[in-house]
């Protein structure tokens, strides 16, 4: 997986204009709400064939946690 491309896709899925980096706390992103998480679930399923639930994603603290889950 290309991390840079994933971060761009993540920003797009969250409808975020600013860049996202791995050190960011998900809870600090205004876009990381129930709708944003559902958009990320769709991104992960459609693009990366990863099946993570809303509950799984809500337990992640940082963008890196999300990146690591996709890389597994």
ABEGO torsion letter per residue (X at the ends): XBAAAAAAAAAAAAGBABBBBAABBAAABAABBAAAAAAAAAAAAAAAGBBBBAAAAAABABAAAAAAAAAX
